[in-house]
């Protein structure tokens, strides 16, 4: 196995795949969380406007 010198180490590129399964899963969970927050806010607004608030 050959050791690389400093100039060769600088030219190494890799890891360019941004879209991975874990990345897509994280994006999916983020979207699900945002939708759930929207549902909660919408439900709260509806309960306030219809005066149907638990006491």
HELIX and SHEET records of a PDB file:
HELIX    1   1 UNK A    6  UNK A   10  1                                   5    
HELIX    2   2 UNK A   21  UNK A   49  1                                  29    
END                                                                             
